[in-house]
Structure formats: structure tokens, C-alpha cells
């Protein structure tokens, strides 16, 4: 009896593995029929001389932005809040570095509406970052970069 149970158990395991393999094969076959391009971003956002926040009350510090799924030829926005946490006026500047892959910078453009804005001590402004994706983007499915927001005095 013990031998029969072991044999039946082995047959059940083989059947499960075969079923899983078939499911994976079906998913692969279905995936080949779908034409999807996804570009997602992850990376860091650094503030120098100012505070960056994800809420207007400036209580939730912002350190990263997830752009989600982007389509070629489209643009998406992200709203954040910039606060002058220093004791003198600051002029805002944004730079982007560390594109990975490096070719992403040829197809993705990041801008914002607060370049060269002057913030007085304690002032908060709403900043809208816009990420535009070229319609000719190729061979990039994921990317990352570093966004640096600087308050210059």
C-alpha cells in the first residue's frame, strides 16, 4: 500500500507541474499577441535649501516619484509642494541626472512650472512636474533618474 500511495502522489505532483507549465505557456502565447509599451520611473528626488512635500500642508516629505505607466507621445504630470525652509529668499532650480538607461534622456523630457521662481522665507508654492515621452521612444521599458530641486540664494 505504501508504494501505491507514493506512486499516486508522484503522479499528482507531475500533473500539477504539467498544469502550471501549460498555464505559463498559455500566458506566454497570449503575451506575444499583445502589443504594449510600458515606461515606468523610479528614482530619487533631492532638495537642497528647500523642503519638498507631497501634500499642501507640508507634513509629508517627498523623496521619490512613481510616474506609473506612460505611453509614447504622451505627457503626465506630478504635483508637489516646495517650501523655503531657510531664513533667506531662494531662487528655485531643477536638474535631472543619472538617467538609467542613459538613452532615456533622449526620449524623456522633464520640466516644471517653478524654474527661477523666488520663494521668501516660509513660502510654499505648488510645483507641477511634467514628464513628456517622445513618440519615437524605443527599447526602453523602465527607467530611473535623479531629480534635484535646489534653492539658490
Secondary structure as the mmCIF struct_conf table of DSSP 4:
data_model
#
loop_
_struct_conf.conf_type_id
_struct_conf.id
_struct_conf.beg_label_comp_id
_struct_conf.beg_label_asym_id
_struct_conf.beg_label_seq_id
_struct_conf.end_label_comp_id
_struct_conf.end_label_asym_id
_struct_conf.end_label_seq_id
HELX_RH_AL_P HELX_RH_AL_P1 UNK A 2 UNK A 33
STRN STRN1 UNK A 39 UNK A 39
STRN STRN2 UNK A 40 UNK A 48
BEND BEND1 UNK A 49 UNK A 50
STRN STRN3 UNK A 51 UNK A 53
BEND BEND2 UNK A 54 UNK A 55
TURN_TY1_P TURN_TY1_P1 UNK A 56 UNK A 57
BEND BEND3 UNK A 58 UNK A 58
BEND BEND4 UNK A 60 UNK A 60
STRN STRN4 UNK A 61 UNK A 61
STRN STRN5 UNK A 70 UNK A 70
TURN_TY1_P TURN_TY1_P2 UNK A 72 UNK A 73
STRN STRN6 UNK A 75 UNK A 83
BEND BEND5 UNK A 86 UNK A 88
STRN STRN7 UNK A 90 UNK A 100
BEND BEND6 UNK A 101 UNK A 101
TURN_TY1_P TURN_TY1_P3 UNK A 102 UNK A 103
HELX_RH_AL_P HELX_RH_AL_P2 UNK A 104 UNK A 107
STRN STRN8 UNK A 108 UNK A 112
TURN_TY1_P TURN_TY1_P4 UNK A 113 UNK A 116
STRN STRN9 UNK A 118 UNK A 119
TURN_TY1_P TURN_TY1_P5 UNK A 121 UNK A 122
STRN STRN10 UNK A 124 UNK A 133
TURN_TY1_P TURN_TY1_P6 UNK A 135 UNK A 136
BEND BEND7 UNK A 139 UNK A 139
BEND BEND8 UNK A 141 UNK A 141
STRN STRN11 UNK A 142 UNK A 152
#
